[in-house]
Amino acid sequence: MEKLREKMNKLKLDAESWQEKADEHSEKVKVLDQQLLEKDNEIKSLTTKNQSLEEQNEKLEGELEDLKKAVGESTQLKSTNENYTKKNSMLEEELEASDKNLKETTAKLRDTDVKAEQLEKKVASLESEKAELETKYDELEEKYKKASSELDEISQQLEDI
């Protein structure tokens, strides 16, 4: 009888431990989901900035072509052309930096997705294990009640004798 109680207490403690682990994993999943959302927002922001820079770059390239046609007309136009070329180079560098940053962010997002997926699988596994432990607990509780009932019947019969 005492062993049965000890086992039941141990099962209760195990169930609580698994619940705590499930809660911890759930919290980790929430944190990873938040990080994923932040990374998604960062990617959207970088994509928008990248598009803007590409549009600026295209605009500046068009202006540069116009200036190249008029180079022979004056030295003043030549100087302006050099300024636009420098500006274009800076924008291309910014664009390259943005592309690099976007690629790094995308790689981090993929890693985060993989980690989140692994944690979700782990949570599912733990939930399944928890359900099994609860089922075992219910079975043991039913056996305990049955044994207790039989003991009461035997006690009653002994008292009647």
Backbone torsions as a table, in degrees:
resi	resn	phi	psi	omega
1	MET	NA	-44.8	-179.7
2	GLU	-65.2	-38.8	178.7
3	LYS	-62.9	-38.5	179.4
4	LEU	-63.7	-42.2	177.5
5	ARG	-63.9	-42.8	179.1
6	GLU	-61.6	-43.2	178.4
7	LYS	-63.1	-41.1	179.5
8	MET	-64.5	-42.8	177.9
9	ASN	-62.6	-41.8	178.7
10	LYS	-63.2	-42.0	178.3
11	LEU	-63.6	-39.3	177.6
12	LYS	-62.3	-45.3	179.5
13	LEU	-62.9	-42.5	177.8
14	ASP	-61.6	-43.0	179.5
15	ALA	-62.2	-43.0	178.2
16	GLU	-63.5	-40.7	179.2
17	SER	-62.5	-43.9	179.7
18	TRP	-66.2	-36.0	178.1
19	GLN	-63.8	-42.8	178.8
20	GLU	-62.4	-43.4	178.7
21	LYS	-62.4	-42.1	179.0
22	ALA	-62.3	-41.0	178.3
23	ASP	-64.0	-41.7	178.6
24	GLU	-61.5	-45.8	-179.5
25	HIS	-65.7	-37.1	177.0
26	SER	-61.3	-42.3	179.1
27	GLU	-65.0	-40.7	177.8
28	LYS	-62.0	-40.6	178.3
29	VAL	-62.4	-41.2	178.5
30	LYS	-62.0	-43.4	179.8
31	VAL	-62.6	-43.6	179.8
32	LEU	-66.1	-37.2	176.4
33	ASP	-62.4	-41.3	178.5
34	GLN	-64.2	-43.3	178.4
35	GLN	-62.5	-40.0	178.8
36	LEU	-61.9	-42.9	178.3
37	LEU	-62.7	-42.4	178.8
38	GLU	-63.1	-41.4	179.0
39	LYS	-65.9	-40.2	177.3
40	ASP	-59.9	-45.2	179.0
41	ASN	-63.5	-39.9	178.7
42	GLU	-64.5	-40.2	178.7
43	ILE	-64.0	-42.9	179.4
44	LYS	-62.2	-42.4	179.9
45	SER	-63.3	-45.6	-179.8
46	LEU	-66.9	-35.7	178.2
47	THR	-65.1	-43.0	177.9
48	THR	-62.8	-45.5	179.3
49	LYS	-62.7	-40.9	179.6
50	ASN	-62.2	-44.0	178.6
51	GLN	-63.0	-41.9	178.8
52	SER	-62.1	-44.1	179.2
53	LEU	-65.6	-37.1	176.9
54	GLU	-64.8	-40.8	177.5
55	GLU	-64.1	-43.5	177.2
56	GLN	-61.6	-41.8	-179.7
57	ASN	-62.3	-45.5	178.5
58	GLU	-62.3	-41.8	178.9
59	LYS	-62.1	-45.9	-179.7
60	LEU	-67.2	-35.6	177.1
61	GLU	-64.5	-38.8	176.5
62	GLY	-63.5	-43.7	178.1
63	GLU	-64.1	-37.8	179.2
64	LEU	-62.3	-42.1	178.6
65	GLU	-62.5	-42.2	178.2
66	ASP	-60.2	-41.5	-178.9
67	LEU	-68.6	-35.7	179.1
68	LYS	-62.4	-34.0	179.6
69	LYS	-67.5	-32.7	-175.5
70	ALA	-96.8	9.9	-176.7
71	VAL	-58.0	-41.0	-176.6
72	GLY	-67.7	-19.2	-174.9
73	GLU	-71.8	-39.3	179.9
74	SER	-161.4	158.7	177.6
75	THR	-72.9	-25.8	178.1
76	GLN	-64.3	-43.3	178.1
77	LEU	-66.0	-33.2	178.7
78	LYS	-64.0	-43.1	178.8
79	SER	-62.3	-43.1	178.9
80	THR	-62.1	-38.6	179.2
81	ASN	-62.6	-41.6	178.8
82	GLU	-62.5	-39.8	178.5
83	ASN	-62.4	-42.9	178.8
84	TYR	-66.5	-34.7	178.1
85	THR	-64.1	-43.3	178.0
86	LYS	-62.0	-44.1	-180.0
87	LYS	-61.7	-40.7	178.9
88	ASN	-62.8	-43.0	179.2
89	SER	-62.2	-43.0	179.1
90	MET	-62.9	-41.3	179.4
91	LEU	-66.9	-36.7	177.4
92	GLU	-65.4	-39.7	177.0
93	GLU	-64.3	-42.5	177.1
94	GLU	-62.7	-39.9	178.9
95	LEU	-64.2	-43.8	178.2
96	GLU	-62.9	-42.2	178.2
97	ALA	-63.4	-40.7	178.8
98	SER	-65.5	-41.2	178.0
99	ASP	-62.6	-43.0	179.1
100	LYS	-62.5	-45.5	179.5
101	ASN	-62.1	-41.0	178.6
102	LEU	-62.9	-42.7	179.2
103	LYS	-64.1	-42.5	178.9
104	GLU	-64.3	-42.6	179.8
105	THR	-64.5	-40.0	178.3
106	THR	-63.5	-42.0	178.3
107	ALA	-63.2	-42.8	178.2
108	LYS	-63.0	-39.0	179.2
109	LEU	-63.2	-42.3	178.4
110	ARG	-61.3	-45.1	178.6
111	ASP	-59.7	-42.2	179.6
112	THR	-64.2	-40.5	177.9
113	ASP	-61.0	-43.6	-179.6
114	VAL	-63.6	-44.7	179.5
115	LYS	-63.6	-41.6	179.4
116	ALA	-63.1	-41.0	179.9
117	GLU	-64.5	-41.8	178.2
118	GLN	-62.6	-42.5	179.5
119	LEU	-66.7	-36.4	178.0
120	GLU	-64.8	-39.6	177.3
121	LYS	-64.4	-40.6	179.6
122	LYS	-64.4	-42.6	178.8
123	VAL	-62.1	-44.1	179.3
124	ALA	-61.2	-41.7	178.5
125	SER	-62.4	-45.0	179.7
126	LEU	-65.3	-38.3	178.1
127	GLU	-65.1	-39.1	177.5
128	SER	-63.8	-44.0	179.1
129	GLU	-63.4	-39.1	178.5
130	LYS	-62.2	-44.4	-179.4
131	ALA	-61.9	-40.2	178.0
132	GLU	-62.9	-43.8	179.8
133	LEU	-64.5	-37.4	178.2
134	GLU	-65.4	-39.8	178.0
135	THR	-63.2	-44.8	178.3
136	LYS	-62.2	-40.4	179.2
137	TYR	-61.2	-46.2	179.5
138	ASP	-61.6	-40.6	179.1
139	GLU	-63.3	-44.9	179.8
140	LEU	-64.4	-37.9	179.1
141	GLU	-64.2	-41.1	178.7
142	GLU	-63.6	-42.9	178.0
143	LYS	-62.8	-39.9	179.0
144	TYR	-62.3	-46.0	179.8
145	LYS	-61.3	-41.7	-179.4
146	LYS	-64.8	-45.2	179.9
147	ALA	-63.8	-40.2	179.4
148	SER	-63.7	-41.3	179.4
149	SER	-64.1	-44.1	179.2
150	GLU	-63.1	-40.4	179.0
151	LEU	-62.9	-41.2	177.5
152	ASP	-62.9	-41.0	179.1
153	GLU	-63.7	-43.6	-179.9
154	ILE	-64.3	-41.6	178.4
155	SER	-61.1	-41.5	-179.8
156	GLN	-64.4	-42.0	179.9
157	GLN	-65.4	-40.0	178.9
158	LEU	-65.8	-37.6	178.3
159	GLU	-66.7	-35.8	179.4
160	ASP	-68.5	-28.3	-178.6
161	ILE	-78.9	NA	NA
